[in-house]
């Protein structure tokens, strides 16, 4: 577990961007988002991720304050700030797929329904 706000602040300083607000709340379909005005919303599920995966999500969103899309320039910034970003991206996708699979298993397994 890690402190999202501290990490977001540290990375924002390193990248040279200034998010206007950082909030943590439950999100159902994504890890985070950032508005063009700089409001960053982080999923509360990030708090349970390994630090390096949560850090990847935060850096990804902060880089969007420099580049709004996922093109070559975005990837160049990601590489500059987090050289292993592609590995972390794969790891978080694997983690998300496992979590989704576990949720489906719990819902479809009759033995687990009695516990819910």
Phi, psi and omega in degrees: 000148181215170182262105183301315184298317179296316180294318179300317180295315180298314181290324178300319178296315180297320183279335180087031178240163181227094175295142182283334182202144173235122179233151179240128179203162176298136175227133185273329190243354180209164181281328185192168172207161176217136180272165178295339177277354176099010178278114181259128176246125181247139177293138177297340177294340178299332182297337181261358179279157170301146185308316184295332178281318176297322178297319177302314181300316181296313180298316179306311182293319180296324178296334176295341174286342175266320184221120186283349183242188180250030182283195184299320181294317177303311181296326177295318177295316179301315179297321180293319184272331183215084186306332181260025185301325182291325177293315179297322178298317177297320180296318181289328176293319176298316179300313181298318179296321178294316179299316180297316179298318178298320179295318179295317179300318180296324181285327186265347182271114183302329180296326182279339183295328180294332182280337185281000000 
